């Protein structure tokens, strides 16, 4: 693995933090209340070089190592901007690699620079009303008709769905072939027959737009096929380690952030005539959270380096996602408890951290699926 210039990476981190503090944090609470992030902030992220940074320069990226992209997610999450981190993760760290690795040259030349600039927001359409973690069970169909595929079906729980200009869509090109009948299409959301449903109301991640999508005889040019027909399931499996690592990075950084906020709170808040920080239960709980976070951070950082060296496999990606997201939930719960009744009030960051943490154990593959992936690796079946 090529050595990372630590000084350059930390300088980049400082620039990211400065941008978030000045341009995002002052607006974020209102976005959460409105349950909406204005579209122009995608362009602002692009203008400041915070989208698709590890993408080659020829496609509008900065061409820096993968670790730089994870710094962006880390600083967003640590600052409590989980809605933003989730949307950026989907766009820069899930969708962009699919296009770069599988798209035709024409598709890459057209869409990747637009993704890096924020002109085009991307989403990935996997989940359906009847198919969540079981991706082989999807029913959205794509039937070849000359130089086009005719796409029919629906998707749900699609992150960035309302803002999306393009969607990487998992479709069935051969309904009789099970997983081997799945293909991936890059669909322009402005095409006739493509409709965005309602913005879904969620428990957490309020300002991150999550939507239903509907396709009624959408004609998609065949050159928008990503990779080869029938290999979509394999492509998704190949990209899942990075997706799950993204979620793990967000998880451990969010845990670090909520713990820092709680440490400040317990030193200021008094009970029984003295700061909460002087109570043994508080001290032991903080110590446990800190120790667990240190272990998770070491695991996550190791996996980031593995992925940068193309060595992060599917079982390890599943394991780090399982470990980090379960930890995030425990830390958020413990920190909320230390806030007492105030922790239940949404004006306190710990309340948002608590509800935002819950989805982490579900999307990208539920914890139960992650356990099964690791178990199969251990047992061979």
Secondary structure as a PSIPRED ss2 file (coil, helix, strand):
# PSIPRED VFORMAT (PSIPRED V4.0)

   1 X C   1.000  0.000  0.000
   2 X C   1.000  0.000  0.000
   3 X C   1.000  0.000  0.000
   4 X C   1.000  0.000  0.000
   5 X C   1.000  0.000  0.000
   6 X H   0.000  1.000  0.000
   7 X H   0.000  1.000  0.000
   8 X H   0.000  1.000  0.000
   9 X H   0.000  1.000  0.000
  10 X H   0.000  1.000  0.000
  11 X H   0.000  1.000  0.000
  12 X H   0.000  1.000  0.000
  13 X H   0.000  1.000  0.000
  14 X H   0.000  1.000  0.000
  15 X H   0.000  1.000  0.000
  16 X H   0.000  1.000  0.000
  17 X H   0.000  1.000  0.000
  18 X H   0.000  1.000  0.000
  19 X H   0.000  1.000  0.000
  20 X H   0.000  1.000  0.000
  21 X H   0.000  1.000  0.000
  22 X H   0.000  1.000  0.000
  23 X H   0.000  1.000  0.000
  24 X H   0.000  1.000  0.000
  25 X H   0.000  1.000  0.000
  26 X H   0.000  1.000  0.000
  27 X H   0.000  1.000  0.000
  28 X H   0.000  1.000  0.000
  29 X H   0.000  1.000  0.000
  30 X H   0.000  1.000  0.000
  31 X H   0.000  1.000  0.000
  32 X H   0.000  1.000  0.000
  33 X H   0.000  1.000  0.000
  34 X H   0.000  1.000  0.000
  35 X C   1.000  0.000  0.000
  36 X C   1.000  0.000  0.000
  37 X C   1.000  0.000  0.000
  38 X C   1.000  0.000  0.000
  39 X C   1.000  0.000  0.000
  40 X H   0.000  1.000  0.000
  41 X H   0.000  1.000  0.000
  42 X H   0.000  1.000  0.000
  43 X H   0.000  1.000  0.000
  44 X H   0.000  1.000  0.000
  45 X H   0.000  1.000  0.000
  46 X H   0.000  1.000  0.000
  47 X H   0.000  1.000  0.000
  48 X C   1.000  0.000  0.000
  49 X C   1.000  0.000  0.000
  50 X C   1.000  0.000  0.000
  51 X C   1.000  0.000  0.000
  52 X C   1.000  0.000  0.000
  53 X C   1.000  0.000  0.000
  54 X C   1.000  0.000  0.000
  55 X C   1.000  0.000  0.000
  56 X C   1.000  0.000  0.000
  57 X H   0.000  1.000  0.000
  58 X H   0.000  1.000  0.000
  59 X H   0.000  1.000  0.000
  60 X C   1.000  0.000  0.000
  61 X C   1.000  0.000  0.000
  62 X C   1.000  0.000  0.000
  63 X C   1.000  0.000  0.000
  64 X C   1.000  0.000  0.000
  65 X C   1.000  0.000  0.000
  66 X H   0.000  1.000  0.000
  67 X H   0.000  1.000  0.000
  68 X H   0.000  1.000  0.000
  69 X H   0.000  1.000  0.000
  70 X H   0.000  1.000  0.000
  71 X H   0.000  1.000  0.000
  72 X H   0.000  1.000  0.000
  73 X H   0.000  1.000  0.000
  74 X H   0.000  1.000  0.000
  75 X H   0.000  1.000  0.000
  76 X H   0.000  1.000  0.000
  77 X H   0.000  1.000  0.000
  78 X H   0.000  1.000  0.000
  79 X C   1.000  0.000  0.000
  80 X C   1.000  0.000  0.000
  81 X C   1.000  0.000  0.000
  82 X H   0.000  1.000  0.000
  83 X H   0.000  1.000  0.000
  84 X H   0.000  1.000  0.000
  85 X H   0.000  1.000  0.000
  86 X H   0.000  1.000  0.000
  87 X H   0.000  1.000  0.000
  88 X H   0.000  1.000  0.000
  89 X H   0.000  1.000  0.000
  90 X H   0.000  1.000  0.000
  91 X H   0.000  1.000  0.000
  92 X H   0.000  1.000  0.000
  93 X H   0.000  1.000  0.000
  94 X H   0.000  1.000  0.000
  95 X H   0.000  1.000  0.000
  96 X H   0.000  1.000  0.000
  97 X H   0.000  1.000  0.000
  98 X H   0.000  1.000  0.000
  99 X H   0.000  1.000  0.000
 100 X H   0.000  1.000  0.000
 101 X H   0.000  1.000  0.000
 102 X H   0.000  1.000  0.000
 103 X C   1.000  0.000  0.000
 104 X C   1.000  0.000  0.000
 105 X H   0.000  1.000  0.000
 106 X H   0.000  1.000  0.000
 107 X H   0.000  1.000  0.000
 108 X H   0.000  1.000  0.000
 109 X H   0.000  1.000  0.000
 110 X H   0.000  1.000  0.000
 111 X H   0.000  1.000  0.000
 112 X H   0.000  1.000  0.000
 113 X H   0.000  1.000  0.000
 114 X H   0.000  1.000  0.000
 115 X H   0.000  1.000  0.000
 116 X H   0.000  1.000  0.000
 117 X H   0.000  1.000  0.000
 118 X C   1.000  0.000  0.000
 119 X C   1.000  0.000  0.000
 120 X C   1.000  0.000  0.000
 121 X C   1.000  0.000  0.000
 122 X E   0.000  0.000  1.000
 123 X E   0.000  0.000  1.000
 124 X E   0.000  0.000  1.000
 125 X E   0.000  0.000  1.000
 126 X C   1.000  0.000  0.000
 127 X C   1.000  0.000  0.000
 128 X E   0.000  0.000  1.000
 129 X C   1.000  0.000  0.000
 130 X C   1.000  0.000  0.000
 131 X E   0.000  0.000  1.000
 132 X C   1.000  0.000  0.000
 133 X C   1.000  0.000  0.000
 134 X C   1.000  0.000  0.000
 135 X H   0.000  1.000  0.000
 136 X H   0.000  1.000  0.000
 137 X H   0.000  1.000  0.000
 138 X C   1.000  0.000  0.000
 139 X C   1.000  0.000  0.000
 140 X C   1.000  0.000  0.000
 141 X E   0.000  0.000  1.000
 142 X E   0.000  0.000  1.000
 143 X E   0.000  0.000  1.000
 144 X E   0.000  0.000  1.000
 145 X E   0.000  0.000  1.000
 146 X C   1.000  0.000  0.000
 147 X C   1.000  0.000  0.000
 148 X E   0.000  0.000  1.000
 149 X E   0.000  0.000  1.000
 150 X E   0.000  0.000  1.000
 151 X E   0.000  0.000  1.000
 152 X E   0.000  0.000  1.000
 153 X E   0.000  0.000  1.000
 154 X E   0.000  0.000  1.000
 155 X E   0.000  0.000  1.000
 156 X E   0.000  0.000  1.000
 157 X E   0.000  0.000  1.000
 158 X E   0.000  0.000  1.000
 159 X E   0.000  0.000  1.000
 160 X C   1.000  0.000  0.000
 161 X C   1.000  0.000  0.000
 162 X C   1.000  0.000  0.000
 163 X C   1.000  0.000  0.000
 164 X C   1.000  0.000  0.000
 165 X C   1.000  0.000  0.000
 166 X E   0.000  0.000  1.000
 167 X E   0.000  0.000  1.000
 168 X E   0.000  0.000  1.000
 169 X E   0.000  0.000  1.000
 170 X E   0.000  0.000  1.000
 171 X E   0.000  0.000  1.000
 172 X E   0.000  0.000  1.000
 173 X C   1.000  0.000  0.000
 174 X C   1.000  0.000  0.000
 175 X H   0.000  1.000  0.000
 176 X H   0.000  1.000  0.000
 177 X H   0.000  1.000  0.000
 178 X H   0.000  1.000  0.000
 179 X H   0.000  1.000  0.000
 180 X H   0.000  1.000  0.000
 181 X H   0.000  1.000  0.000
 182 X E   0.000  0.000  1.000
 183 X E   0.000  0.000  1.000
 184 X E   0.000  0.000  1.000
 185 X E   0.000  0.000  1.000
 186 X E   0.000  0.000  1.000
 187 X E   0.000  0.000  1.000
 188 X E   0.000  0.000  1.000
 189 X C   1.000  0.000  0.000
 190 X C   1.000  0.000  0.000
 191 X C   1.000  0.000  0.000
 192 X C   1.000  0.000  0.000
 193 X C   1.000  0.000  0.000
 194 X E   0.000  0.000  1.000
 195 X E   0.000  0.000  1.000
 196 X E   0.000  0.000  1.000
 197 X E   0.000  0.000  1.000
 198 X E   0.000  0.000  1.000
 199 X E   0.000  0.000  1.000
 200 X C   1.000  0.000  0.000
 201 X C   1.000  0.000  0.000
 202 X C   1.000  0.000  0.000
 203 X C   1.000  0.000  0.000
 204 X C   1.000  0.000  0.000
 205 X C   1.000  0.000  0.000
 206 X C   1.000  0.000  0.000
 207 X C   1.000  0.000  0.000
 208 X C   1.000  0.000  0.000
 209 X C   1.000  0.000  0.000
 210 X E   0.000  0.000  1.000
 211 X E   0.000  0.000  1.000
 212 X E   0.000  0.000  1.000
 213 X E   0.000  0.000  1.000
 214 X E   0.000  0.000  1.000
 215 X E   0.000  0.000  1.000
 216 X E   0.000  0.000  1.000
 217 X E   0.000  0.000  1.000
 218 X E   0.000  0.000  1.000
 219 X E   0.000  0.000  1.000
 220 X E   0.000  0.000  1.000
 221 X E   0.000  0.000  1.000
 222 X H   0.000  1.000  0.000
 223 X H   0.000  1.000  0.000
 224 X H   0.000  1.000  0.000
 225 X E   0.000  0.000  1.000
 226 X E   0.000  0.000  1.000
 227 X C   1.000  0.000  0.000
 228 X C   1.000  0.000  0.000
 229 X C   1.000  0.000  0.000
 230 X C   1.000  0.000  0.000
 231 X C   1.000  0.000  0.000
 232 X H   0.000  1.000  0.000
 233 X H   0.000  1.000  0.000
 234 X H   0.000  1.000  0.000
 235 X H   0.000  1.000  0.000
 236 X H   0.000  1.000  0.000
 237 X H   0.000  1.000  0.000
 238 X H   0.000  1.000  0.000
 239 X H   0.000  1.000  0.000
 240 X H   0.000  1.000  0.000
 241 X H   0.000  1.000  0.000
 242 X H   0.000  1.000  0.000
 243 X H   0.000  1.000  0.000
 244 X H   0.000  1.000  0.000
 245 X H   0.000  1.000  0.000
 246 X H   0.000  1.000  0.000
 247 X H   0.000  1.000  0.000
 248 X H   0.000  1.000  0.000
 249 X H   0.000  1.000  0.000
 250 X H   0.000  1.000  0.000
 251 X H   0.000  1.000  0.000
 252 X H   0.000  1.000  0.000
 253 X H   0.000  1.000  0.000
 254 X H   0.000  1.000  0.000
 255 X H   0.000  1.000  0.000
 256 X H   0.000  1.000  0.000
 257 X H   0.000  1.000  0.000
 258 X H   0.000  1.000  0.000
 259 X H   0.000  1.000  0.000
 260 X H   0.000  1.000  0.000
 261 X H   0.000  1.000  0.000
 262 X H   0.000  1.000  0.000
 263 X H   0.000  1.000  0.000
 264 X H   0.000  1.000  0.000
 265 X H   0.000  1.000  0.000
 266 X H   0.000  1.000  0.000
 267 X H   0.000  1.000  0.000
 268 X H   0.000  1.000  0.000
 269 X C   1.000  0.000  0.000
 270 X E   0.000  0.000  1.000
 271 X E   0.000  0.000  1.000
 272 X C   1.000  0.000  0.000
 273 X C   1.000  0.000  0.000
 274 X E   0.000  0.000  1.000
 275 X E   0.000  0.000  1.000
 276 X H   0.000  1.000  0.000
 277 X H   0.000  1.000  0.000
 278 X H   0.000  1.000  0.000
 279 X C   1.000  0.000  0.000
 280 X H   0.000  1.000  0.000
 281 X H   0.000  1.000  0.000
 282 X H   0.000  1.000  0.000
 283 X H   0.000  1.000  0.000
 284 X H   0.000  1.000  0.000
 285 X H   0.000  1.000  0.000
 286 X H   0.000  1.000  0.000
 287 X H   0.000  1.000  0.000
 288 X H   0.000  1.000  0.000
 289 X H   0.000  1.000  0.000
 290 X H   0.000  1.000  0.000
 291 X H   0.000  1.000  0.000
 292 X H   0.000  1.000  0.000
 293 X H   0.000  1.000  0.000
 294 X H   0.000  1.000  0.000
 295 X H   0.000  1.000  0.000
 296 X H   0.000  1.000  0.000
 297 X H   0.000  1.000  0.000
 298 X H   0.000  1.000  0.000
 299 X H   0.000  1.000  0.000
 300 X H   0.000  1.000  0.000
 301 X H   0.000  1.000  0.000
 302 X H   0.000  1.000  0.000
 303 X H   0.000  1.000  0.000
 304 X H   0.000  1.000  0.000
 305 X H   0.000  1.000  0.000
 306 X H   0.000  1.000  0.000
 307 X H   0.000  1.000  0.000
 308 X H   0.000  1.000  0.000
 309 X C   1.000  0.000  0.000
 310 X C   1.000  0.000  0.000
 311 X C   1.000  0.000  0.000
 312 X C   1.000  0.000  0.000
 313 X C   1.000  0.000  0.000
 314 X H   0.000  1.000  0.000
 315 X H   0.000  1.000  0.000
 316 X H   0.000  1.000  0.000
 317 X H   0.000  1.000  0.000
 318 X H   0.000  1.000  0.000
 319 X H   0.000  1.000  0.000
 320 X H   0.000  1.000  0.000
 321 X H   0.000  1.000  0.000
 322 X H   0.000  1.000  0.000
 323 X H   0.000  1.000  0.000
 324 X H   0.000  1.000  0.000
 325 X H   0.000  1.000  0.000
 326 X H   0.000  1.000  0.000
 327 X H   0.000  1.000  0.000
 328 X H   0.000  1.000  0.000
 329 X H   0.000  1.000  0.000
 330 X H   0.000  1.000  0.000
 331 X H   0.000  1.000  0.000
 332 X H   0.000  1.000  0.000
 333 X H   0.000  1.000  0.000
 334 X H   0.000  1.000  0.000
 335 X H   0.000  1.000  0.000
 336 X H   0.000  1.000  0.000
 337 X H   0.000  1.000  0.000
 338 X H   0.000  1.000  0.000
 339 X C   1.000  0.000  0.000
 340 X H   0.000  1.000  0.000
 341 X H   0.000  1.000  0.000
 342 X H   0.000  1.000  0.000
 343 X H   0.000  1.000  0.000
 344 X H   0.000  1.000  0.000
 345 X C   1.000  0.000  0.000
 346 X C   1.000  0.000  0.000
 347 X C   1.000  0.000  0.000
 348 X C   1.000  0.000  0.000
 349 X H   0.000  1.000  0.000
 350 X H   0.000  1.000  0.000
 351 X H   0.000  1.000  0.000
 352 X H   0.000  1.000  0.000
 353 X H   0.000  1.000  0.000
 354 X H   0.000  1.000  0.000
 355 X H   0.000  1.000  0.000
 356 X H   0.000  1.000  0.000
 357 X H   0.000  1.000  0.000
 358 X H   0.000  1.000  0.000
 359 X H   0.000  1.000  0.000
 360 X H   0.000  1.000  0.000
 361 X H   0.000  1.000  0.000
 362 X C   1.000  0.000  0.000
 363 X C   1.000  0.000  0.000
 364 X C   1.000  0.000  0.000
 365 X C   1.000  0.000  0.000
 366 X C   1.000  0.000  0.000
 367 X H   0.000  1.000  0.000
 368 X H   0.000  1.000  0.000
 369 X H   0.000  1.000  0.000
 370 X H   0.000  1.000  0.000
 371 X H   0.000  1.000  0.000
 372 X H   0.000  1.000  0.000
 373 X H   0.000  1.000  0.000
 374 X H   0.000  1.000  0.000
 375 X H   0.000  1.000  0.000
 376 X H   0.000  1.000  0.000
 377 X H   0.000  1.000  0.000
 378 X H   0.000  1.000  0.000
 379 X H   0.000  1.000  0.000
 380 X C   1.000  0.000  0.000
 381 X C   1.000  0.000  0.000
